[in-house]
């Protein structure tokens, strides 16, 4: 949502566009096209997801192919673009399939749900230097599991719960909803069936 302009910005993957929807009139406007982006900076490969960073008048845009994704910052006035985080930009685990994401402005970071070989993780991306850190899930660099609890496999959405300092993740493979504590990395099944115990949470 872009509250200041009373519009919603969404990714139109079929047409390779970022589109703004005016909430008063319903008018649709192309904000950015993958192939005719204008501005300066590296060319896009494949739009995956995007969100608005209104305070900095930019889009944070995930682009690329599985196993080689790149996080862009795109200035909405000039269309100039820079890569914030990618292979060779910033340190930490690679961005594999990183589509669900949310902005944590208070901590100058982007929280991303990433999937790698049917193993889901929550990554924190520092927006100043592009460094990536595993907040929850299996860290492939250190071969360690961050946080306790049942792991999610295929994250399809991510929402920030600032009151709990947590994120909510919908897992498409397990048909379940997870609450992930951002301090400890602990994963709690909020709704669905635990694959380990086969106990159901919720009805």
Contact map, one row per residue, 1 for C-alpha under 8 A:
11100111100000000000000000000000000000000000000000010000000000000000000000000000000000000000000000000000000000000000000000000000000000000000000000000000000000000000000000000000000000000000000000000000000
11111111100000000000000000000000000000000000000000010100000000000000000000000000000000000000000000000000000000000000000000000000000000000000000000000000000000000000000000000000000000000000000000000000000
11111111000000000000000000000000000000000000000000000000000000000000000000000000000000000000000000000000000000000000000000000000000000000000000000000000000000000000000000000000000000000000000000000000000
01111110000000000000000000000000000000000000000000000000000000000000000000000000000000000000000000000000000000000000000000000000000000000000000000000000000000000000000000000000000000000000000000000000000
01111110000000000000000000000000000000000000000000000000000000000000000000000000000000000000000000000000000000000000000000000000000000000000000000000000000000000000000000000000000000000000000000000000000
11111111000000000000011100000000000000000000000000000000000000000000000000000000000000000000000000000000000000000000000000000000000000000000000000000000000000000000000000000000000000000000000000000000000
11111111100000000001111000000000000000000000000000000000000000000000000000000000000000000000000000000000000000000000000000000000000000000000000000000000000000000000000000000000000000000000000000000000000
11100111110000000001111000000000000000000000000000000000000000000000000000000000000000000000000000000000000000000000000000000000000000000000000000000000000000000000000000000000000000000000000000000000000
11000011111000000111100000000000000000000000000000110000000000000000000000000000000000000000000000000000000000000000000000000000000000000000000000000000000000000000000000000000000000000000000000000000000
00000001111100000111100000000000000000000000000001100000000000000000000000000000000000000000000000000000000000000000000000000000000000000000000000000000000000000000000000000000000000000000000000000000000
00000000111110011110000000000000000000000000001111000000000000000000000000000000000000000000000000000000000000000000000000000000000000000000000000000000000000000000000000000000000000000000000000000000000
00000000011111111110000000000000000000000000000000000000000000000000000000000000000000000000000000000000000000000000000000000000000000000000000000000000000000000000000000000000000000000000000000000000000
00000000001111111000000000000000000000000000001100000000000000000000000000000000000000000000000000000000000000000000000000000000000000000000000000000000000000000000000000000000000000000000000000000000000
00000000000111111000000000000000000000000000000000000000000000000000000000000000000000000000000000000000000000000000000000000000000000000000000000000000000000000000000000000000000000000000000000000000000
00000000000111111000000000000000000000000000000000000000000000000000000000000000000000000000000000000000000000000000000000000000000000000000000000000000000000000000000000000000000000000000000000000000000
00000000001111111100000000000000111000000000011000000000000000000000000000000000000000000000000000000000000000000000000000000000000000000000000000000000000000000000000000000000000000000000000000000000000
00000000001111111110000000000111110000000000001000000000000000000000000000000000000000000000000000000000000000000000000000000000000000000000000000000000000000000000000000000000000000000000000000000000000
00000000111100011111000000000111100000000000000001000000000000000000000000000000000000000000000000000000000000000000000000000000000000000000000000000000000000000000000000000000000000000000000000000000000
00000000111100001111100000011111000000000000000000000000000000000000000000000000000000000000000000000000000000000000000000000000000000000000000000000000000000000000000000000000000000000000000000000000000
00000011110000000111110000011110000000000000000000000000000000000000000000000000000000000000000000000000000000000000000000000000000000000000000000000000000000000000000000000000000000000000000000000000000
00000011110000000011111001111000000000000000000000000000000000000000000000000000000000000000000000000000000000000000000000000000000000000000000000000000000000000000000000000000000000000000000000000000000
00000111000000000001111111110000000000000000000000000000000000000000000000000000000000000000000000000000000000000000000000000000000000000000000000000000000000000000000000000000000000000000000000000000000
00000111000000000000111111100000000000000000000000000000000000000000000000000000000000000000000000000000000000000000000000000000000000000000000000000000000000000000000000000000000000000000000000000000000
00000100000000000000011111000000000000000000000000000000000000000000000000000000000000000000000000000000000000000000000000000000000000000000000000000000000000000000000000000000000000000000000000000000000
00000000000000000000011111100000000000000000000000000000000000000000000000000000000000000000000000000000000000000000000000000000000000000000000000000000000000000000000000000000000000000000000000000000000
00000000000000000000111111110000000000000000000000000000000000000000000000000000000000000000000000000000000000000000000000000000000000000000000000000000000000000000000000000000000000000000000000000000000
00000000000000000000111011111000000000000000000000000000000000000000000000000000000000000000000000000000000000000000000000000000000000000000000000000000000000000000000000000000000000000000000000000000000
00000000000000000011110001111100000000000000000000000000000000000000000000000000000000000000000000000000000000000000000000000000000000000000000000000000000000000000000000000000000000000000000000000000000
00000000000000000011100000111110000000000000000000000000000000000000000000000000000000000000000000000000000000000000000000000000000000000000000000000000000000000000000000000000000000000000000000000000000
00000000000000001111000000011111100000000000000000000000000000000000000000000000000000000000000000000000000000000000000000000000000000000000000000000000000000000000000000000000000000000000000000000000000
00000000000000001111000000001111100000000000000000000000000000000000000000000000000000000000000000000000000000000000000000000000000000000000000000000000000000000000000000000000000000000000000000000000000
00000000000000001110000000000111110110000000000000000000000000000000000000000010000000000000000000000000000000000000000000000000000000000000000000000000000000000000000000000000000000000000000000000000000
00000000000000011100000000000111111110000000000000000000000000000000000000000000000000000000000000000000000000000000000000000000000000000000000000000000000000000000000000000000000000000000000000000000000
00000000000000011000000000000001111110000001111000000000000000000000000000000000000000000000000000000000000000000000000000000000000000000000000000000000000000000000000000000000000000000000000000000000000
00000000000000010000000000000000111110000001000000000000000000000000000000000000000000000000000000000000000000000000000000000000000000000000000000000000000000000000000000000000000000000000000000000000000
00000000000000000000000000000001111111000000000000000000000000000000000000000000000000000000000000000000000000000000000000000000000000000000000000000000000000000000000000000000000000000000000000000000000
00000000000000000000000000000001111111100000000000000000000000000000000000000010000000000000000000000000000000000000000000000000000000000000000000000000000000000000000000000000000000000000000000000000000
00000000000000000000000000000000000111110000000000000000000000000000000000000011000000000000000000000000000000000000000000000000000000000000000000000000000000000000000000000000000000000000000000000000000
00000000000000000000000000000000000011111000000000000000000000000000000000000111100000000000000000000000000000000000000000000000000000000000000000000000000000000000000000000000000000000000000000000000000
00000000000000000000000000000000000001111100000000000000000000000000000000000011100000000000000000000000000000000000000000000000000000000000000000000000000000000000000000000000000000000000000000000000000
00000000000000000000000000000000000000111110000000000000000000000000000000000001110000000000000000000000000000000000000000000000000000000000000000000000000000000000000000000000000000000000000000000000000
00000000000000000000000000000000000000011111000000000000000000000000000000000000111000000000000000000000000000000000000000000000000000000000000000000000000000000000000000000000000000000000000000000000000
00000000000000000000000000000000000000001111100000000000000000000000000000000000000000000000000000000000000000000000000000000000000000000000000000000000000000000000000000000000000000000000000000000000000
00000000000000000000000000000000011000000111111000000000000000110000000000000000000000000000000000000000000000000000000000000000000000000000000000000000000000000000000000000000000000000000000000000000000
00000000000000000000000000000000010000000011111000000000000000111000000000000000000000000000000000000000000000000000000000000000000000000000000000000000000000000000000000000000000000000000000000000000000
00000000000000010000000000000000010000000001111100000000000000111000000000000000000000000000000000000000000000000000000000000000000000000000000000000000000000000000000000000000000000000000000000000000000
00000000001010011000000000000000010000000001111110000000000011110000000000000000000000000000000000000000000000000000000000000000000000000000000000000000000000000000000000000000000000000000000000000000000
00000000001010000000000000000000000000000000011111000000000011110000000000000000000000000000000000100000000000000000000000000000000000000000000000000000000000000000000000000000000000000000000000000000000
00000000001000000000000000000000000000000000001111100000000011100000000000000000000000000000000000110000000000000000000000000000000000000000000000000000000000000000000000000000000000000000000000000000000
00000000011000000100000000000000000000000000000111110000001111000000000000000000000000000000000000000000000000000000000000000000000000000000000000000000000000000000000000000000000000000000000000000000000
00000000110000000000000000000000000000000000000011111000001110000000000000000000000000000000000000001110000000000000000000000000000000000000000000000000000000000000000000000000000000000000000000000000000
11000000100000000000000000000000000000000000000001111100111100000000000000000000000000000000000000000000000000000000000000000000000000000000000000000000000000000000000000000000000000000000000000000000000
00000000000000000000000000000000000000000000000000111111111100000000000000000000000000000000000000000010000000000000000000000000000000000000000000000000000000000000000000000000000000000000000000000000000
01000000000000000000000000000000000000000000000000011111110000000000000000000000000000000000000000000000000000000000000000000000000000000000000000000000000000000000000000000000000000000000000000000000000
00000000000000000000000000000000000000000000000000001111110000000000000000000000000000000000000000000000000000000000000000000000000000000000000000000000000000000000000000000000000000000000000000000000000
00000000000000000000000000000000000000000000000000001111110000000000000000000000000000000000000000000000000000000000000000000000000000000000000000000000000000000000000000000000000000000000000000000000000
00000000000000000000000000000000000000000000000000011111111000000000000000111000000000000000000000000000000000000000000000000000000000000000000000000000000000000000000000000000000000000000000000000000000
00000000000000000000000000000000000000000000000000011111111100000000000011110000000000000000000000000000000000000000000000000000000000000000000000000000000000000000000000000000000000000000000000000000000
00000000000000000000000000000000000000000000000001111000111110000000000111110000000000000000000000000000000000000000000000000000000000000000000000000000000000000000000000000000000000000000000000000000000
00000000000000000000000000000000000000000000000001111000011111000000001111000000000000000000000000000000000000000000000000000000000000000000000000000000000000000000000000000000000000000000000000000000000
00000000000000000000000000000000000000000000001111100000001111100000001111000000000000000000000000000000000000000000000000000000000000000000000000000000000000000000000000000000000000000000000000000000000
00000000000000000000000000000000000000000000001111000000000111110000111100000000000000000000000001100000000000000000000000000000000000000000000000000000000000000000000000000000000000000000000000000000000
00000000000000000000000000000000000000000001111110000000000011111000111100000000000000000000000000000000000000000000000000000000000000000000000000000000000000000000000000000000000000000000000000000000000
00000000000000000000000000000000000000000001111100000000000001111101110000000000000000000000000000000000000000000000000000000000000000000000000000000000000000000000000000000000000000000000000000000000000
00000000000000000000000000000000000000000000110000000000000000111111100000000000000000000000000110000000000000000000000000000000000000000000000000000000000000000000000000000000000000000000000000000000000
00000000000000000000000000000000000000000000000000000000000000011111100000000000000000000000000110000000000000000000000000000000000000000000000000000000000000000000000000000000000000000000000000000000000
00000000000000000000000000000000000000000000000000000000000000001111100000000000000000000000011110000000000000000000000000000000000000000000000000000000000000000000000000000000000000000000000000000000000
00000000000000000000000000000000000000000000000000000000000000011111110000000000000001100000011100000000000000000000000000000000000000000000000000000000000000000000000000000000000000000000000000000000000
00000000000000000000000000000000000000000000000000000000000001111111111000000000000001100000001111000000000000000000000000000000000000000000000000000000000000000000000000000000000000000000000000000000000
00000000000000000000000000000000000000000000000000000000000001110001111100000000001111100000001000000000000000000000000000000000000000000000000000000000000000000000000000000000000000000000000000000000000
00000000000000000000000000000000000000000000000000000000000111100000111110000000001111000000000000000000000000000000000000000000000000000000000000000000000000000000000000000000000000000000000000000000000
00000000000000000000000000000000000000000000000000000000001111100000011111000000111110000000000000000000000000000000000000000000000000000000000000000000000000000000000000000000000000000000000000000000000
00000000000000000000000000000000000000000000000000000000011110000000001111100000111100000000000000000000000000000000000000000000000000000000000000000000000000000000000000000000000000000000000000000000000
00000000000000000000000000000000000000000000000000000000011110000000000111110011110000000000000000000000000000000000000000000000000000000000000000000000000000000000000000000000000000000000000000000000000
00000000000000000000000000000000000000000000000000000000111000000000000011111111100000000000000000000000000000000000000000000000000000000000000000000000000000000000000000000000000000000000000000000000000
00000000000000000000000000000000000000000000000000000000111000000000000001111111000000000000000000000000000000000000000000000000000000000000000000000000000000000000000000000000000000000000000000000000000
00000000000000000000000000000000000000000000000000000000100000000000000000111110000000000000000000000000000000000000000000000000000000000000000000000000000000000000000000000000000000000000000000000000000
00000000000000000000000000000000000000100000000000000000000000000000000000111111000000000000000000000000000000000000000000000000000000000000000000000000000000000000000000000000000000000000000000000000000
00000000000000000000000000000001000011110000000000000000000000000000000001111111100000000000000000000000000000000000000000000000000000000000000000000000000000000000000000000000000000000000000000000000000
00000000000000000000000000000000000001111000000000000000000000000000000001110111110000000000000000000000000000000000000000000000000000000000000000000000000000000000000000000000000000000000000000000000000
00000000000000000000000000000000000000111100000000000000000000000000000111100011111000000000000000000000000000000000000000000000000000000000000000000000000000000000000000000000000000000000000000000000000
00000000000000000000000000000000000000001100000000000000000000000000000111000001111100000000000000000000000000000000000000000000000000000000000000000000000000000000000000000000000000000000000000000000000
00000000000000000000000000000000000000000100000000000000000000000000011110000000111111001000000000000000000000000000000000000000000000000000000000000000000000000000000000000000000000000000000000000000000
00000000000000000000000000000000000000000000000000000000000000000000011110000000011111001100000000000000000000000000000000000011110000000000000000000000000000000000000000000000000000000000000000000000000
00000000000000000000000000000000000000000000000000000000000000000000011100000000001111111100000000000000000000000000000000001000111100000000000000000000000000000000000000000000000000000000000000000000000
00000000000000000000000000000000000000000000000000000000000000000001111000000000001111111100011000000000000000000000000000000000010000000000000000000000000000000000000000000000000000000000000000000000000
00000000000000000000000000000000000000000000000000000000000000000001110000000000000011111100011000000000000000000000000000000000000000000000000000000000000000000000000000000000000000000000000000000000000
00000000000000000000000000000000000000000000000000000000000000000000000000000000000011111110000000000000000000000000000000000000000000000000000000000000000000000000000000000000000000000000000000000000000
00000000000000000000000000000000000000000000000000000000000000000000000000000000001111111110000000000000000000000000000000000000011000000000000000000000000000000000000000000000000000000000000000000000000
00000000000000000000000000000000000000000000000000000000000000000000000000000000000111111111000000000000000000000000000000000000111100000000000000000000000000000000000000000000000000000000000000000000000
00000000000000000000000000000000000000000000000000000000000000000000000000000000000000011111100000000000000000000000000000000000011100000000000000000000000000000000000000000000000000000000000000000000000
00000000000000000000000000000000000000000000000000000000000000000000000000000000000000000111110000000000000000000000000000000000001110000000100000000000000000000000000000000000000000000000000000000000000
00000000000000000000000000000000000000000000000000000000000000000000000000000000000000000011111000000000000000000000000000000000000111000011100000000000000000000000000000000000000000000000000000000000000
00000000000000000000000000000000000000000000000000000000000000000011000000000000000001100001111100000000000000000000000000000000000100000000000000000000000000000000000000000000000000000000000000000000000
00000000000000000000000000000000000000000000000000000000000000000011110000000000000001100000111111000000000000000100000000000000000000000000000000000000000000000000000000000000000000000000000000000000000
00000000000000000000000000000000000000000000000000000000000000001111100000000000000000000000011111000000000000000111000000000000000000000000000000000000000000000000000000000000000000000000000000000000000
00000000000000000000000000000000000000000000000000000000000000001110100000000000000000000000001111100000000000000111000000000000000000000000000000000000000000000000000000000000000000000000000000000000000
00000000000000000000000000000000000000000000000000000000000001000000100000000000000000000000001111111000000000011110000000000000000000000000000000000000000000000000000000000000000000000000000000000000000
00000000000000000000000000000000000000000000000110000000000001000000000000000000000000000000000011111000000000011100000000000000000000000000000000000000000100000000000000000000000000000000000000000000000
00000000000000000000000000000000000000000000000010000000000000000000000000000000000000000000000001111100000000011100000000000000000000000000000000000000001111000000000000000000000000000000000000000000000
00000000000000000000000000000000000000000000000000100000000000000000000000000000000000000000000001111110000001111000000000000000000000000000000000000000000011100000000000000000000000000000000000000000000
00000000000000000000000000000000000000000000000000100000000000000000000000000000000000000000000000011111000001110000000000000000000000000000000000000000000001110000000000000000000000000000000000000000000
00000000000000000000000000000000000000000000000000101000000000000000000000000000000000000000000000001111100011100000000000000000000000000000000000000000000000000000000000000000000000000000000000000000000
00000000000000000000000000000000000000000000000000000000000000000000000000000000000000000000000000000111111111100000000000000000000000000000000000000000000000000000000000000000000000000000000000000000000
00000000000000000000000000000000000000000000000000000000000000000000000000000000000000000000000000000011111111000000000000000000000000000000000000000000000000000000000000000000000000000000000000000000000
00000000000000000000000000000000000000000000000000000000000000000000000000000000000000000000000000000001111110000000000000000000000000000000000000000000000000000000000000000000000000000000000000000000000
00000000000000000000000000000000000000000000000000000000000000000000000000000000000000000000000000000001111110000000000000000000000000000000000000000000000000000000000000000000000000000000000000000000000
00000000000000000000000000000000000000000000000000000000000000000000000000000000000000000000000000000001111111000000000000000111000000000000000000000000000000000000000000000000000000000000000000000000000
00000000000000000000000000000000000000000000000000000000000000000000000000000000000000000000000000000011111111100000000000011110000000000000000000000000000000000000000000000000000000000000000000000000000
00000000000000000000000000000000000000000000000000000000000000000000000000000000000000000000000000001111100111110000000000011110000000000000000000000000000000000000000000000000000000000000000000000000000
00000000000000000000000000000000000000000000000000000000000000000000000000000000000000000000000000001111000011111000000001111000000000000000000000000000000000000000000000000000000000000000000000000000000
00000000000000000000000000000000000000000000000000000000000000000000000000000000000000000000000001111100000001111100000001111000000000000000000000000000000001000000000000000000000000000000000000000000000
00000000000000000000000000000000000000000000000000000000000000000000000000000000000000000000000001111000000000111110000111100000000000000000000000000000001011000000000010000000000000000000000000000000000
00000000000000000000000000000000000000000000000000000000000000000000000000000000000000000000001111110000000000011111000111100000000000000000000000000000001000000000000000000000000000000000000000000000000
00000000000000000000000000000000000000000000000000000000000000000000000000000000000000000000000111000000000000001111111110000000000000000000000000000000111000000000000000000000000000000000000000000000000
00000000000000000000000000000000000000000000000000000000000000000000000000000000000000000000000110000000000000000111111100000000000000000000000000000000000000000000000000000000000000000000000000000000000
00000000000000000000000000000000000000000000000000000000000000000000000000000000000000000000000000000000000000000011111000000000000000000000000000000000000000000000000000000000000000000000000000000000000
00000000000000000000000000000000000000000000000000000000000000000000000000000000000000000000000000000000000000000011111100000000000000000000000000000000110000000000000000000000000000000000000000000000000
00000000000000000000000000000000000000000000000000000000000000000000000000000000000000000000000000000000000000000011111110000000000000001100000000000011110000000000000000000000000000000000000000000000000
00000000000000000000000000000000000000000000000000000000000000000000000000000000000000000000000000000000000000001111011111000000000000001100000000000011111000000000000000000000000000000000000000000000000
00000000000000000000000000000000000000000000000000000000000000000000000000000000000000000000000000000000000000001110001111100000000001111110000000000001000000000000000000000000000000000000000000000000000
00000000000000000000000000000000000000000000000000000000000000000000000000000000000000000000000000000000000000111100000111110000000001111000000000000000000000000000000000000000000000000000000000000000000
00000000000000000000000000000000000000000000000000000000000000000000000000000000000000000000000000000000000000111100000011111000000111110000000000000000000000000000000000000000000000000000000000000000000
00000000000000000000000000000000000000000000000000000000000000000000000000000000000000000000000000000000000011110000000001111100000111100000000000000000000000000000000000000000000000000000000000000000000
00000000000000000000000000000000000000000000000000000000000000000000000000000000000010000000000000000000000011110000000000111110011110000000000000000000000000000000000000000000000000000000000000000000000
00000000000000000000000000000000000000000000000000000000000000000000000000000000000000000000000000000000000111000000000000011111111100000000000000000000000000000000000000000000000000000000000000000000000
00000000000000000000000000000000000000000000000000000000000000000000000000000000000100000000000000000000000111000000000000001111111000000000000000000000000000000000000000000000000000000000000000000000000
00000000000000000000000000000000000000000000000000000000000000000000000000000000000100000000000000000000000100000000000000000111110000000000000000000000000000000000000000000000000000000000000000000000000
00000000000000000000000000000000000000000000000000000000000000000000000000000000000110000100000000000000000000000000000000000111111000000000000000000000000000000000000000000000000000000000000000000000000
00000000000000000000000000000000000000000000000000000000000000000000000000000000000111001110000000000000000000000000000000001111111100000000000000000000000000000000000000000000000000000000000000000000000
00000000000000000000000000000000000000000000000000000000000000000000000000000000000010001111000000000000000000000000000000001110111110000000000000000000000000000000000000000000000000000000000000000000000
00000000000000000000000000000000000000000000000000000000000000000000000000000000000010000111110000000000000000000000000000111100011111000000000000000000000000000000000000000000000000000000000000000000000
00000000000000000000000000000000000000000000000000000000000000000000000000000000000000000001100000000000000000000000000000111000001111100000000000000000000000000000000000000000000000000000000000000000000
00000000000000000000000000000000000000000000000000000000000000000000000000000000000000000000100000000000000000000000000011110000000111111110000001000000000000000000000000000000000000000000000000000000000
00000000000000000000000000000000000000000000000000000000000000000000000000000000000000000000000000000000000000000000000011110000000011111000000001100000000000000000000000000000000001111000000000000000000
00000000000000000000000000000000000000000000000000000000000000000000000000000000000000000000000000000000000000000000000011100000000001111100000011100000000000000000000000000000000101011110000000000000000
00000000000000000000000000000000000000000000000000000000000000000000000000000000000000000000000000000000000000000000001111000000000001111110000011100010000000000000000000000000000000001000000000000000000
00000000000000000000000000000000000000000000000000000000000000000000000000000000000000000000000000000000000000000000001110000000000001011111001111000000000000000000000000000000000000000000000000000000000
00000000000000000000000000000000000000000000000000000000000000000000000000000000000000000000100000000000000000000000000010000000000001001111111111000000000000000000000000000000000000000000000000000000000
00000000000000000000000000000000000000000000000000000000000000000000000000000000000000000000100000000000000000000000000000000000000000000111111100000000000000000000000000000000000000000000000000000000000
00000000000000000000000000000000000000000000000000000000000000000000000000000000000000000001100000000000000000000000000000000000000000000011111000000000000000000000000000000000000000000000000000000000000
00000000000000000000000000000000000000000000000000000000000000000000000000000000000000000000000000000000000000000000000000000000000000000011111100000000000000000000000000000000000000000000000000000000000
00000000000000000000000000000000000000000000000000000000000000000000000000000000000000000000000000000000000000000000000000000000000000000111111110000000000000000000000000000000000000000000000000000000000
00000000000000000000000000000000000000000000000000000000000000000000000000000000000000000000000000000000000000000000000000000000000000000111011111000000000000000000000000000000000000000000000000000000000
00000000000000000000000000000000000000000000000000000000000000000000000000000000000000000000000000000000000000000000000000000000000000011110001111110000000000000000000000000000000000000000000000000000000
00000000000000000000000000000000000000000000000000000000000000000000000000000000000000000000000000000000000000000000000000000000000001111110000111110000000000000000000000000000000000011100000000000000000
00000000000000000000000000000000000000000000000000000000000000000000000000000000000000000000000000000000000000000000000000000000000000111000000011111000000000000000000000000000000000011110000000000000000
00000000000000000000000000000000000000000000000000000000000000000000000000000000000000000000000000000000000000000000000000000000000000000000000011111100000000000000000000000000000000001110000000000000000
00000000000000000000000000000000000000000000000000000000000000000000000000000000000000000000000000000000000000000000000000000000000000000000000000111110000000000000000000000000000000000111000000000000000
00000000000000000000000000000000000000000000000000000000000000000000000000000000000000000000000000000000000000000000000000000000000000000000000000011111000000000000000000000000000000000011100001110000000
00000000000000000000000000000000000000000000000000000000000000000000000000000000000000000000000000000000000000000000001100000000000000001000000000001111100000000000000000000000000000000010000000000000000
00000000000000000000000000000000000000000000000000000000000000000000000000000000000000000000000000000000000000000000001110000000000000000000000000000111111000000000000000100100010000000000000000000000000
00000000000000000000000000000000000000000000000000000000000000000000000000000000000000000000000000000000000000000010011100000000000000000000000000000011111000000000000000111100000000000000000000000000000
00000000000000000000000000000000000000000000000000000000000000000000000000000000000000000000000000000000000000000010011100000000000000000000000000000001111100000000000000111100000000000000000000000000000
00000000000000000000000000000000000000000000000000000000000000000000000000000000000000000000000000010000000000001110000100000000000000000000000000000001111111000000000011110000000000000000000000000000000
00000000000000000000000000000000000000000000000000000000000000000000000000000000000000000000000000110000000000000000000000000000000000000000000000000000011111000000000011110000000000000000000000000000000
00000000000000000000000000000000000000000000000000000000000000000000000000000000000000000000000000011000000000001000000000000000000000000000000000000000001111100000000011100000000000000000000000000000000
00000000000000000000000000000000000000000000000000000000000000000000000000000000000000000000000000011100000000011000000000000000000000000000000000000000001111110000001111000000000000000000000000000000000
00000000000000000000000000000000000000000000000000000000000000000000000000000000000000000000000000001100000000000000000000000000000000000000000000000000000011111000001110000000000000000000000000000000000
00000000000000000000000000000000000000000000000000000000000000000000000000000000000000000000000000000100000000000000000000000000000000000000000000000000000001111100111100000000000000000000000000000000000
00000000000000000000000000000000000000000000000000000000000000000000000000000000000000000000000000000000000000000000000000000000000000000000000000000000000000111111111100000000000000000000000000000000000
00000000000000000000000000000000000000000000000000000000000000000000000000000000000000000000000000000000000000000000000000000000000000000000000000000000000000011111111000000000000000000000000000000000000
00000000000000000000000000000000000000000000000000000000000000000000000000000000000000000000000000000000000000000000000000000000000000000000000000000000000000001111110000000000000000000000000000000000000
00000000000000000000000000000000000000000000000000000000000000000000000000000000000000000000000000000000000000000000000000000000000000000000000000000000000000001111110000000000000010000000000000000000000
00000000000000000000000000000000000000000000000000000000000000000000000000000000000000000000000000000000000000000000000000000000000000000000000000000000000000011111111000000000000011100000000000000000000
00000000000000000000000000000000000000000000000000000000000000000000000000000000000000000000000000000000000000000000000000000000000000000000000000000000000000011111111100000000001111100000000000000000000
00000000000000000000000000000000000000000000000000000000000000000000000000000000000000000000000000000000000000000000000000000000000000000000000000000000000001111100111110000000001111000000000000000000000
00000000000000000000000000000000000000000000000000000000000000000000000000000000000000000000000000000000000000000000000000000000000000000000000000000000000001111000011111000000111100000000000000000000000
00000000000000000000000000000000000000000000000000000000000000000000000000000000000000000000000000000000000000001000000000000000000000000000000000000000001111100000001111100000111100000000000000000000000
00000000000000000000000000000000000000000000000000000000000000000000000000000000000000000000000000000000000000000000000000000000000000000000000000000000001111000000000111110011110000000000000000000000000
00000000000000000000000000000000000000000000000000000000000000000000000000000000000000000000000000000000000000000000000000000000000000000000000000000001111110000000000011111111110000000000000000000000000
00000000000000000000000000000000000000000000000000000000000000000000000000000000000000000000000000000000000000000000000000000000000000000000000000000000111100000000000001111111000000000000000000000000000
00000000000000000000000000000000000000000000000000000000000000000000000000000000000000000000000000000000000000000000000000000000000000000000000000000000110000000000000000111111000000000000000000000000000
00000000000000000000000000000000000000000000000000000000000000000000000000000000000000000000000000000000000000000000000000000000000000000000000000000001110000000000000000111111000000000000000110100000000
00000000000000000000000000000000000000000000000000000000000000000000000000000000000000000000000000000000000000000000000000000000000000000000000000000000000000000000000001111111100000000000000100000000000
00000000000000000000000000000000000000000000000000000000000000000000000000000000000000000000000000000000000000000000000000000000000000000000000000000000000000000000000001111111110000000000111110000000000
00000000000000000000000000000000000000000000000000000000000000000000000000000000000000000000000000000000000000000000000000000000000000000000000000000000000000000000000111100011111000000000111100000000000
00000000000000000000000000000000000000000000000000000000000000000000000000000000000000000000000000000000000000000000000000000000000000000000000000000001000000000000000111100001111100000011111000000000000
00000000000000000000000000000000000000000000000000000000000000000000000000000000000000000000000000000000000000000000000000000000000000000000000000000000000000000000011110000000111110000011110000000000000
00000000000000000000000000000000000000000000000000000000000000000000000000000000000000000000000000000000000000000000000000000000000000010000000000000000000000000000011110000000011111001111000000000000000
00000000000000000000000000000000000000000000000000000000000000000000000000000000000000000000000000000000000000000000000000000000000000000000000000000000000000000001111000000000001111111110000000000000000
00000000000000000000000000000000000000000000000000000000000000000000000000000000000000000000000000000000000000000000000000000000000000110000000000000000000000000000111000000000000111111100000000000000000
00000000000000000000000000000000000000000000000000000000000000000000000000000000000000000000000000000000000000000000000000000000000000100000000000000000000000000000110000000000000011111000000000000000000
00000000000000000000000000000000000000000000000000000000000000000000000000000000000000000000000000000000000000000000000000000000000000110000000001100000000000000000000000000000000011111100000000000000000
00000000000000000000000000000000000000000000000000000000000000000000000000000000000000000000000000000000000000000000000000000000000000111000000001110000000000000000000000000000000111111110000000000000000
00000000000000000000000000000000000000000000000000000000000000000000000000000000000000000000000000000000000000000000000000000000000000010000000001111000000000000000000000000000000111011111000000000000000
00000000000000000000000000000000000000000000000000000000000000000000000000000000000000000000000000000000000000000000000000000000000000010000000000111110000000000000000000000000011110001111100000000000000
00000000000000000000000000000000000000000000000000000000000000000000000000000000000000000000000000000000000000000000000000000000000000000000000000001100000000000000000000000000011100000111110000000000000
00000000000000000000000000000000000000000000000000000000000000000000000000000000000000000000000000000000000000000000000000000000000000000000000000000100000000000000000000000001111000000011111101000000100
00000000000000000000000000000000000000000000000000000000000000000000000000000000000000000000000000000000000000000000000000000000000000000000000000000000000000000000000000000001111000000001111100000000110
00000000000000000000000000000000000000000000000000000000000000000000000000000000000000000000000000000000000000000000000000000000000000000000000000000000000000000000000000000001110000000000111110000001110
00000000000000000000000000000000000000000000000000000000000000000000000000000000000000000000000000000000000000000000000000000000000000000000000000000000000000000000000000000111100000000000111111000001110
00000000000000000000000000000000000000000000000000000000000000000000000000000000000000000000000000000000000000000000000000000000000000000000000000000000000000000000000000000101000000000000001111100111100
00000000000000000000000000000000000000000000000000000000000000000000000000000000000000000000000000000000000000000000000000000000000000000000000000000100000000000000000000000000000000000000100111111111100
00000000000000000000000000000000000000000000000000000000000000000000000000000000000000000000000000000000000000000000000000000000000000000000000000000100000000000000000000000100000000000000000011111110000
00000000000000000000000000000000000000000000000000000000000000000000000000000000000000000000000000000000000000000000000000000000000000000000000000000100000000000000000000000000000000000000000001111100000
00000000000000000000000000000000000000000000000000000000000000000000000000000000000000000000000000000000000000000000000000000000000000000000000000000000000000000000000000000000000000000000000001111110000
00000000000000000000000000000000000000000000000000000000000000000000000000000000000000000000000000000000000000000000000000000000000000000000000000000000000000000000000000000000000000000000000011111111000
00000000000000000000000000000000000000000000000000000000000000000000000000000000000000000000000000000000000000000000000000000000000000000000000000000000000000000000000000000000000000000000000011101111100
00000000000000000000000000000000000000000000000000000000000000000000000000000000000000000000000000000000000000000000000000000000000000000000000000000000000000000000000000000000000000000000001111000111111
00000000000000000000000000000000000000000000000000000000000000000000000000000000000000000000000000000000000000000000000000000000000000000000000000000000000000000000000000000000000000000000111111000011111
00000000000000000000000000000000000000000000000000000000000000000000000000000000000000000000000000000000000000000000000000000000000000000000000000000000000000000000000000000000000000000000011100000001111
00000000000000000000000000000000000000000000000000000000000000000000000000000000000000000000000000000000000000000000000000000000000000000000000000000000000000000000000000000000000000000000000000000001111
